[in-house]
């Protein structure tokens, strides 16, 4: 089905039903509500217009919530396959793009007692004994 039959390609190439997509008016109304909420919460920065006037622009995108949800679920111990299914991630590469690991994450794991308990505290190296009649 092409665009003429009521479907249009989605961002990843899949066909998306046009009736599932919000109307432009609904989208603009939501964007305005989101901007108002961000500004009231103090999540904005000031931008100068071409005429020199200033306006407040939201510092967060709605899409940021999706990334946060993925990170929070992974850190809560939800299996990655389940997180991918919930968030609509179809490929591992896209999932990895949203499941960002930072230096703080690595430091936190290194500090946990569970991780340190798995480290060996005694040597497992066994010295080799010379074999009689070998080589020399």
C-alpha positions in Angstrom: 0.0 0.0 0.0 1.4 3.4 -0.9 0.6 6.9 0.4 -2.4 7.2 -1.7 -4.0 4.2 0.0 -3.7 5.7 3.5 -0.3 4.4 4.5 3.1 6.1 4.6 6.6 4.8 5.2 7.8 5.2 8.8 11.2 6.4 9.7 12.7 2.9 9.7 11.1 2.0 6.3 8.1 0.1 7.8 4.7 1.2 6.7 2.8 3.1 9.4 -0.9 3.5 9.3 -1.8 7.2 8.7 -4.6 7.0 11.1 -2.2 6.2 13.9 -0.2 9.4 13.3 -1.4 12.5 15.0 -2.9 15.3 13.0 -0.7 18.4 12.6 -2.9 20.4 14.9 -2.7 17.8 17.6 1.0 17.6 17.2 1.4 21.4 17.4 -0.9 21.5 20.4 1.1 18.9 22.2 4.4 20.6 21.4 3.1 23.8 22.8 1.9 22.1 26.0 5.3 20.4 26.3 7.1 23.7 25.9 4.9 25.4 28.5 5.5 22.5 31.0 9.3 22.7 30.5 9.4 26.4 30.9 7.3 26.3 34.1 9.7 23.6 35.4 12.7 25.8 34.7 13.9 23.5 31.9 14.6 26.1 29.2 17.2 28.3 27.7 16.9 31.8 26.3 17.3 32.4 22.6 17.5 35.8 20.8 15.3 36.2 17.8 16.4 38.0 14.6 14.6 41.1 15.8 16.6 41.1 19.1 13.7 39.9 21.3 14.3 37.0 23.6 12.2 33.9 23.9 12.4 30.8 26.1 13.0 27.4 24.4 12.6 24.1 26.1 15.8 22.4 27.0 14.3 18.9 26.9 12.6 17.0 24.2 9.8 14.5 24.7 12.1 11.9 23.1 14.5 12.4 26.0 11.9 10.5 28.1 12.2 7.5 25.9 16.0 7.3 26.4 15.6 7.8 30.1 13.0 5.0 30.3 15.4 2.6 28.5 18.3 3.5 30.9 16.1 3.2 34.0 14.7 -0.2 33.0 18.2 -1.6 32.3 19.6 -0.3 35.6 16.6 -1.7 37.4 17.6 -5.2 36.1 15.0 -5.7 33.4 16.4 -8.1 30.8 17.5 -6.3 27.6 15.2 -8.3 25.4 12.2 -7.2 27.4 13.4 -3.5 27.4 13.8 -3.7 23.6 10.2 -5.1 23.3 8.7 -2.4 25.6 10.5 0.5 24.0 10.0 -0.7 20.4 13.7 -1.3 19.6 14.0 -3.9 16.9 17.8 -4.0 16.5 20.6 -4.3 18.9 22.4 -1.3 17.4 19.4 1.0 18.0 19.0 -0.4 21.6 22.7 0.3 22.3 22.3 3.9 21.0 19.7 4.5 23.7 21.3 2.5 26.5 24.2 4.8 27.0 26.8 3.7 29.5 28.9 6.5 31.1 31.9 6.6 33.3 29.6 6.9 36.4 28.0 3.5 35.5 31.4 1.8 35.2 32.5 3.3 38.6 29.3 2.3 40.3 29.7 -1.4 39.2 33.4 -1.3 40.4 32.2 -0.1 43.8 29.6 -2.7 44.4 30.4 -5.6 46.9 28.9 -8.2 44.5 31.4 -7.4 41.9 34.4 -7.4 44.4 33.2 -10.8 45.7 33.7 -12.3 42.3 37.3 -11.3 42.1 39.9 -13.9 43.1 41.9 -13.0 46.2 44.3 -16.0 46.0 46.6 -17.0 43.2 45.6 -19.9 41.0 48.9 -20.2 39.3 50.5 -23.6 39.7 54.3 -23.7 39.2 55.5 -26.1 36.6 58.0 -28.8 37.6 60.7 -29.8 35.2 60.1 -33.1 33.5 63.0 -35.5 33.7 64.6 -36.4 30.4 62.9 -33.5 28.6 64.9 -31.3 26.2 68.0 -30.0 28.0 
